[in-house]
Amino acid sequence: MVNLQITFGEPHGATDAPCLVLGHSLGTSSALWADAAALLAKHFRVVTWDLPGHGASPAADDAFTISDLSDAVVGQLGARGVSKFLYAGVSIGGTVGMDVARRHAERVDAVAVISAGANVDAPAAWAERAALVRSEGTEALAAGSLQRWFAPATREHRGERAASMIEELRRADDRSYAWACEALAAYDVSPDLSRMDVRALALWGEYDQLVPERKSAELARGLPRGSLQCVPDAAHAAPLEQPTTVSDLLVDFFLGP
C-alpha cells in the first residue's frame, strides 16, 4: 500500500454543519476553490486538500493510483473524526470522488463531479504527458493550459486568478504530476457505475474541451442516481471561473431532496 502524504486545509464553516470535502484539478491547488469555498462555508463545514506535490502537499515518493488518493482522503478524514461527508471535486479531484463512492460508499452521502468522466478518452495521451513532464517539467504545459483551462470570459475578467493557477502548475512537483497523469490513464469506473447507489451530480463547463458534455453525460446516465448540469461561461476550472454559479448548484444539490 502506498503511503501518500496529503495536506488538508483548515476547515471553514459551522462545526455542526455537514462536512463538504473539495478536491482540485491536476496542476492547480486547493486555491482553485477559494472563492467558491467561501460561499459554500455558509452552508457546510468546508475542507480542502491538495494533491501530492501540489499546493501545500509534499511530493510523492512513489507511483500512486486514484484509489491510493481516495484511501488517503478517507483515512485523513477518519483521523479527524469525520465519519460521513459530502464530496465535490474537479477533474482528477472528481475522479477521487467517484472512487470514494465506489470503494467507501458508507462514508460519502453524495458526490459532485466537475469536469470528469467515468474514464479518460485517451489513456495513451496521459502517458505521453507524463513523459513530457519528466523530460521538460510542468513549465512545458504552462502556455497551453491557460487556453485549455479557462473560458474566454475568465481570461478577460478574471485574468489574475487564472494566471495564479498557471503559477501553481509551474510550482507543481514534476514527478508527482507525472504519476498523477499515469493514475488518470489507468482510471476507469465505468464497469461499476450501475452498482454505485450514491446521489451524484455531474457538472460540465460550457467551454470545456478537455472533458466535454459527452463525458459528463455518460457518467450521469450510468449512475442510478446521477444528474447533469452545465456551468455557463466556464471551461475546465469552473469553481474559479464561476464561483457563485458553482456554489449555488452544489448547495441546491447537496441540500436538496
Secondary structure, DSSP 4 states (H G I P E B T S, - for coil): ------PBPPPBS-TTSPEEEEE--TTS-GGGGHHHHHHHTTTSEEEEB--TTSTTSPPPSS---HHHHHHHHHHHHHHTT--SEEEEEETHHHHHHHHHHHH-TTTEEEEEEES--SB-S-HHHHHHHHHHHHHH-THHHHHHHHHHHS-HHHHHHSHHHHHHHHHHHHHS-HHHHHHHHHHHHH-B-GGGGGG--SEEEEEEETT-SSS-HHHHHHHHHHSTTEEEEEETT--S-HHHHSHHHHHHHHHHHHH--
